[in-house]
Amino acid sequence: MEALLPLIIGLGVLLGVGLMVYYSLREDKGSDPLGDRLAFYAEREIQVESLQDVEEKLSFSDRVVRPLVKNFSGLVARATPKKQLEQTRRMLELAGQTTDPAQFFVQRIFFTIALGIGGILMGFVIMKTNGLMWTVGGFVLGYYFPMMSLRSKISKRQNNIIKALPDALDLLVICVEAGLGFDAAMGKVYEKWDNELALAFGRVLREIQLGKPRREALKDMSNRMDVPDVNAFTAAIIQAEQLGVSMATILRVQSDQMRVKRRQRAQEKAQQAPVKMMIPMVLLIFPSIWIVLLGPAIIQLKNTNSGGAF
């Protein structure tokens, strides 16, 4: 136990540093902590003696960890091919995250090193068997884990958008038929709901207010989601705007189509359920039933004279 104590302490320190880096990167949404703190004091009209006093009030993560990570991210960005950075930026955009691609690569590097070292300790020190397998497994898992997590977030976000789109279209139809404009109707969706689609509508409205044409704002929203239903919806809205078709009619047609698609998806999942249930039934439920039904009979046969066969 005394020999394992330094290893346990080392793993604890490594895990603590890793969690600090991870949460520092995850909470970084493009804002400047020092600027936010200065704005906070400016709003409260509190006299600050110096900039150093404000810096000392920041957390250790804001003062030390994030600057180090950003500096290291710059080195990683210069060493990473531009095409790979663009692909990663695209995936982060689809996941609805504002993390810089270079910082995402820093996460991958850290997870690769951390889990690789953990695999070395597990294989050669703690378990003392299959050390090479533990080491390779740790490095591979650390390298692919951030990407798998990112793809899972993309899939979850797209599914949430698909589920929310029919109800959002119904609300848009009600608002437009009541006399509101399309932009005002999107504003109502943004006010009433708090999901990925409503946030996307809110971003479109802000972009329109800043001077971007509605057509380009809707196209950008569609590109940020990469959902076929949203692509069809934005294409119909842009076409209606170009041709001068009634917006209420287009929205009504889109709403009916989305509801039919949602019903078809539900029916498809219902048809897939028996097939998906076969694996747990064969591997888990059937063996338990066989044990319950045949177990007493086997015990009785074993206790009789014919038990020699066992």
C-alpha positions as CSV (number, residue, x, y, z in Angstrom):
1,M,0.0,0.0,0.0
2,E,2.9,2.4,0.8
3,A,4.3,1.8,-2.7
4,L,1.0,2.7,-4.3
5,L,0.6,5.9,-2.3
6,P,2.8,8.1,-4.5
7,L,1.1,6.8,-7.6
8,I,-2.3,7.6,-6.2
9,I,-1.2,11.1,-5.2
10,G,0.2,11.6,-8.7
11,L,-2.9,10.5,-10.4
12,G,-5.0,12.8,-8.1
13,V,-2.8,15.8,-9.0
14,L,-3.0,14.9,-12.7
15,L,-6.8,14.5,-12.5
16,G,-7.1,17.9,-10.7
17,V,-5.0,19.7,-13.2
18,G,-7.0,18.1,-16.1
19,L,-10.3,19.1,-14.6
20,M,-9.1,22.6,-14.1
21,V,-8.0,22.9,-17.7
22,Y,-11.2,21.2,-19.0
23,Y,-13.5,23.6,-17.1
24,S,-11.4,26.6,-18.0
25,L,-11.8,25.7,-21.7
26,R,-15.4,24.8,-21.4
27,E,-16.4,28.0,-19.6
28,D,-14.5,30.2,-22.0
29,K,-17.2,31.7,-24.3
30,G,-15.1,34.4,-25.9
31,S,-15.4,36.9,-23.0
32,D,-12.6,38.6,-21.2
33,P,-12.7,37.9,-17.4
34,L,-10.8,41.0,-16.6
35,G,-13.1,43.1,-18.8
36,D,-16.2,41.6,-17.3
37,R,-14.9,42.4,-13.8
38,L,-14.1,46.0,-14.8
39,A,-17.6,46.4,-16.3
40,F,-19.1,45.0,-13.1
41,Y,-17.3,47.6,-11.0
42,A,-18.2,50.3,-13.5
43,E,-21.9,49.4,-13.3
44,R,-21.8,49.5,-9.5
45,E,-19.9,52.8,-9.5
46,I,-17.2,51.5,-7.2
47,Q,-13.8,53.1,-7.2
48,V,-11.1,50.7,-8.0
49,E,-7.6,51.6,-6.8
50,S,-5.7,50.0,-9.5
51,L,-5.8,47.3,-12.2
52,Q,-3.7,45.1,-10.0
53,D,-6.4,45.0,-7.4
54,V,-8.9,43.9,-10.0
55,E,-6.5,41.2,-11.3
56,E,-6.0,39.9,-7.8
57,K,-9.7,39.4,-7.3
58,L,-9.9,37.1,-10.3
59,S,-9.9,33.3,-9.8
60,F,-6.7,31.2,-10.2
61,S,-8.2,29.7,-13.4
62,D,-8.7,33.2,-14.9
63,R,-5.3,34.5,-13.9
64,V,-3.1,31.5,-14.6
65,V,-4.7,28.5,-16.3
66,R,-6.5,30.3,-19.1
67,P,-3.6,32.4,-20.2
68,L,-1.3,29.4,-20.3
69,V,-3.9,27.4,-22.3
70,K,-4.3,30.3,-24.7
71,N,-0.6,30.6,-25.2
72,F,-0.2,26.9,-25.8
73,S,-3.2,27.0,-28.1
74,G,-1.4,29.5,-30.3
75,L,1.5,27.2,-30.7
76,V,-0.8,24.3,-31.5
77,A,-2.7,26.4,-34.1
78,R,0.6,27.3,-35.9
79,A,1.6,23.6,-36.0
80,T,-1.8,22.2,-37.1
81,P,-2.8,22.2,-40.8
82,K,-5.4,24.8,-41.7
83,K,-7.7,22.3,-43.2
84,Q,-7.9,20.3,-40.0
85,L,-8.6,23.5,-38.0
86,E,-11.4,24.4,-40.4
87,Q,-12.9,20.9,-40.1
88,T,-12.8,21.1,-36.3
89,R,-14.2,24.6,-36.3
90,R,-17.1,23.3,-38.4
91,M,-17.8,20.5,-35.9
92,L,-17.7,22.8,-33.0
93,E,-20.1,25.1,-34.8
94,L,-22.5,22.2,-35.4
95,A,-22.2,21.3,-31.7
96,G,-23.2,24.9,-30.8
97,Q,-19.9,25.6,-29.0
98,T,-17.8,28.7,-29.2
99,T,-14.5,26.9,-28.2
100,D,-11.5,27.8,-30.4
101,P,-10.3,24.8,-32.5
102,A,-6.8,25.2,-31.2
103,Q,-8.1,24.9,-27.6
104,F,-10.0,21.8,-28.6
105,F,-6.7,20.3,-29.9
106,V,-5.1,21.2,-26.6
107,Q,-7.9,19.1,-24.9
108,R,-7.1,16.2,-27.2
109,I,-3.4,16.4,-26.4
110,F,-4.0,16.6,-22.7
111,F,-6.5,13.7,-22.7
112,T,-4.1,11.6,-24.8
113,I,-1.2,12.2,-22.4
114,A,-3.2,11.9,-19.2
115,L,-5.0,8.6,-20.2
116,G,-1.7,7.3,-21.7
117,I,0.1,7.8,-18.4
118,G,-2.9,6.3,-16.6
119,G,-2.6,3.2,-18.8
120,I,1.1,2.9,-18.1
121,L,0.5,3.0,-14.4
122,M,-2.4,0.6,-14.6
123,G,-0.5,-1.9,-16.8
124,F,3.0,-1.8,-15.4
125,V,2.5,-0.8,-11.8
126,I,-0.9,-1.6,-10.4
127,M,-2.1,-4.6,-12.5
128,K,1.4,-5.7,-13.6
129,T,-0.1,-7.5,-16.5
130,N,-0.8,-6.6,-20.2
131,G,1.1,-3.4,-19.8
132,L,1.4,-2.7,-23.5
133,M,-2.3,-3.2,-24.0
134,W,-3.2,-0.8,-21.2
135,T,-0.8,1.8,-22.5
136,V,-2.0,1.6,-26.1
137,G,-5.6,1.6,-25.0
138,G,-5.0,4.7,-22.8
139,F,-3.4,6.7,-25.6
140,V,-6.0,5.7,-28.1
141,L,-8.9,6.4,-25.8
142,G,-7.4,9.8,-24.8
143,Y,-7.0,10.8,-28.4
144,Y,-10.4,9.8,-29.7
145,F,-12.5,10.6,-26.5
146,P,-12.9,14.3,-27.2
147,M,-13.9,13.7,-30.8
148,M,-16.4,11.1,-29.8
149,S,-17.9,13.5,-27.2
150,L,-18.1,16.2,-29.7
151,R,-19.9,14.0,-32.2
152,S,-22.3,12.9,-29.5
153,K,-23.1,16.6,-28.8
154,I,-23.7,17.3,-32.5
155,S,-26.1,14.4,-32.7
156,K,-27.9,15.4,-29.6
157,R,-28.2,19.0,-30.7
158,Q,-29.6,18.0,-34.1
159,N,-32.1,15.7,-32.6
160,N,-33.3,18.4,-30.2
161,I,-33.7,20.8,-33.2
162,I,-35.7,18.2,-35.2
163,K,-38.0,17.6,-32.2
164,A,-38.6,21.4,-31.6
165,L,-39.1,22.4,-35.2
166,P,-42.8,21.3,-35.7
167,D,-43.9,23.1,-32.6
168,A,-41.9,26.2,-33.5
169,L,-43.5,26.3,-36.9
170,D,-47.0,26.0,-35.4
171,L,-46.2,29.1,-33.2
172,L,-44.8,30.9,-36.3
173,V,-48.1,30.2,-38.2
174,I,-50.2,31.4,-35.3
175,C,-48.2,34.6,-34.9
176,V,-48.1,35.4,-38.7
177,E,-51.8,34.7,-39.2
178,A,-52.5,37.0,-36.2
179,G,-50.8,39.9,-38.1
180,L,-47.2,39.8,-36.9
181,G,-44.3,39.9,-39.4
182,F,-42.0,36.9,-39.8
183,D,-39.2,38.6,-37.8
184,A,-41.6,39.4,-35.0
185,A,-42.9,35.8,-35.0
186,M,-39.3,34.5,-34.7
187,G,-38.9,36.9,-31.8
188,K,-41.9,35.3,-30.1
189,V,-40.4,31.9,-30.5
190,Y,-37.2,33.2,-29.0
191,E,-39.0,34.7,-26.0
192,K,-41.3,31.7,-25.2
193,W,-38.8,28.9,-25.5
194,D,-35.3,28.0,-24.3
195,N,-33.9,25.4,-26.7
196,E,-31.4,25.2,-29.5
197,L,-33.8,26.3,-32.2
198,A,-35.1,29.3,-30.2
199,L,-31.5,30.4,-29.6
200,A,-30.8,30.1,-33.3
201,F,-33.8,32.3,-34.1
202,G,-32.5,34.8,-31.6
203,R,-29.2,34.9,-33.3
204,V,-30.8,35.4,-36.7
205,L,-32.8,38.4,-35.3
206,R,-29.6,40.0,-33.9
207,E,-27.8,39.5,-37.2
208,I,-30.7,41.2,-39.0
209,Q,-30.7,44.1,-36.6
210,L,-27.0,44.5,-37.3
211,G,-27.6,44.9,-41.0
212,K,-27.3,41.4,-42.4
213,P,-30.0,40.5,-45.0
214,R,-32.6,38.1,-43.8
215,R,-31.7,35.7,-46.6
216,E,-28.1,35.4,-45.6
217,A,-29.0,35.2,-41.9
218,L,-31.3,32.3,-42.5
219,K,-28.7,30.5,-44.8
220,D,-26.1,30.9,-42.0
221,M,-28.5,29.5,-39.5
222,S,-29.1,26.5,-41.7
223,N,-25.4,25.9,-42.2
224,R,-24.8,26.1,-38.4
225,M,-27.3,23.3,-37.9
226,D,-26.9,21.0,-40.9
227,V,-30.4,19.6,-40.4
228,P,-32.4,18.6,-43.5
229,D,-35.7,19.8,-42.1
230,V,-34.2,23.2,-41.2
231,N,-32.6,23.4,-44.7
232,A,-36.0,22.8,-46.3
233,F,-37.6,25.4,-44.0
234,T,-35.1,28.1,-44.7
235,A,-35.2,27.4,-48.5
236,A,-39.0,27.7,-48.5
237,I,-38.8,31.0,-46.6
238,I,-36.2,32.5,-48.9
239,Q,-38.1,31.4,-52.0
240,A,-41.3,32.9,-50.6
241,E,-39.5,36.1,-50.0
242,Q,-38.1,36.2,-53.5
243,L,-41.4,35.3,-55.2
244,G,-43.7,37.4,-53.0
245,V,-45.7,34.4,-51.8
246,S,-47.8,34.8,-48.7
247,M,-45.6,33.9,-45.7
248,A,-48.6,32.5,-43.7
249,T,-49.3,30.0,-46.6
250,I,-45.7,28.8,-46.8
251,L,-45.5,28.4,-43.0
252,R,-48.7,26.5,-42.9
253,V,-47.5,24.1,-45.6
254,Q,-44.1,23.7,-43.8
255,S,-45.9,23.0,-40.5
256,D,-48.1,20.3,-42.0
257,Q,-45.1,18.7,-43.6
258,M,-43.0,18.7,-40.5
259,R,-45.8,17.1,-38.5
260,V,-46.1,14.4,-41.1
261,K,-42.4,13.8,-40.9
262,R,-42.5,13.6,-37.1
263,R,-45.3,11.0,-37.2
264,Q,-43.3,9.0,-39.8
265,R,-40.2,9.1,-37.6
266,A,-42.2,7.9,-34.6
267,Q,-43.6,5.0,-36.7
268,E,-40.1,4.1,-37.9
269,K,-38.8,4.0,-34.3
270,A,-41.8,1.9,-33.3
271,Q,-41.0,-0.6,-36.1
272,Q,-37.3,-0.7,-35.0
273,A,-38.1,-1.4,-31.4
274,P,-38.7,-5.2,-31.6
275,V,-35.3,-5.6,-33.5
276,K,-33.5,-3.5,-30.9
277,M,-35.1,-5.5,-28.0
278,M,-33.9,-8.8,-29.4
279,I,-30.3,-8.3,-28.1
280,P,-31.1,-7.7,-24.4
281,M,-33.8,-10.4,-24.5
282,V,-31.5,-13.0,-25.9
283,L,-28.5,-12.1,-23.8
284,L,-30.2,-11.1,-20.5
285,I,-33.8,-12.1,-20.2
286,F,-33.9,-15.6,-21.9
287,P,-30.9,-17.0,-19.8
288,S,-32.7,-15.8,-16.6
289,I,-35.9,-17.5,-17.7
290,W,-34.0,-20.7,-18.5
291,I,-32.4,-20.7,-15.1
292,V,-35.7,-20.1,-13.3
293,L,-37.5,-22.8,-15.3
294,L,-34.8,-25.5,-15.7
295,G,-32.9,-24.9,-12.5
296,P,-35.2,-26.9,-10.2
297,A,-35.5,-29.7,-12.7
298,I,-31.7,-30.0,-13.0
299,I,-31.3,-30.1,-9.2
300,Q,-34.0,-32.8,-8.9
301,L,-32.3,-34.9,-11.6
302,K,-29.0,-34.4,-9.9
303,N,-30.3,-35.7,-6.6
304,T,-31.9,-38.8,-8.2
305,N,-30.1,-42.0,-9.2
306,S,-29.7,-40.7,-12.7
307,G,-27.5,-38.0,-11.5
308,G,-24.4,-39.9,-12.6
309,A,-25.0,-38.4,-16.1
310,F,-24.0,-35.0,-14.6
